[in-house]
Amino acid sequence: MQAANGTVLRYGDNVDTDVIIPARYLATGDPAELAKHCMEDIDREFVTKVQRGDMIVAGKNFGCGSSREHAPIAIKASGISCVIAETFARIFYRNAINIGLPIVECKEASERIHAGDRVRVDFDTGIITDETTGETFRGQAFPPFMQKIIDSEGLINYINSK
């Protein structure tokens, strides 16, 4: 699995799926359309500042709330290459893996990485490097079968490739 490099967009605890993609946009399943509204209820400037490869770093319980798969789809389609958080809501965690969005749990990285920092994540080892400060953190590495799902851009593609 490849590593990700990007600039950090920072959020706090309990970022729920209703602010990741507001319910008023759930009539569409089009990833590009969802990306246009990603995070708008928590950060109106998100869509204008996010660049392909950037990362979200957040606190505890990222992706809590409803179990909509639209939330990780919107994040991935916006160009985010990885979400790092202290913890993820379990259904968000499963949905993210199922659509091929890399996510990493790491309390220390969640606490110490700041908005605007440049970060590299090695998905094979779980090592997170804040290239701005030089600090490294050990996140949860993906088991090989999960790496294959993410490399395939999601569970459906992984199953279809078998």
C-alpha positions, 0 to 999 in steps of 0.5 A: 500500500502506498503512503500519503502526503498532505497538508492538514485540515484540523477539526475537534472531537465528535465531528458527526456525519451531519456536518461531514455531509449535511442531510440536505445533500443526501438525495445524490450519491454522486461523489463529485456532487457530495464533495462540493458540500463536504464539511460545509456546516463545520467549515464553509471554506473546506471546499476552497482550501482542500487540495488533492492529497490533503489530510484531516486530523481530528479528535475523538469519535470522528464520524459519529452520528448516522451510519450514512456511507455518504460521509466517507464518500464525500471526504474521499471525493474531496481529495482527502487522502487520509483521516487521522483521529484519536478514535472513529465511530465504528460504523464510519470506520467500516464505511471508510474501509468499504469505500477505500478511504484510509483512516488511522487511529492515533491519539498522540498524532491527533493531539500534536499535529496542527492545521497547516502541518505537512504530514506523511502516513506510511500505511504499511507500518502505521508510522505518521510523520509530521514533516513540519515538526519532525515528530513521528507517531505510531498509528494503527497499521492496516492488516494486509486484507484491509490494505488490499480493500483500500488499494482496490478503491473499496470492498466492491472493487476488491470482491469484483477483482477476485 
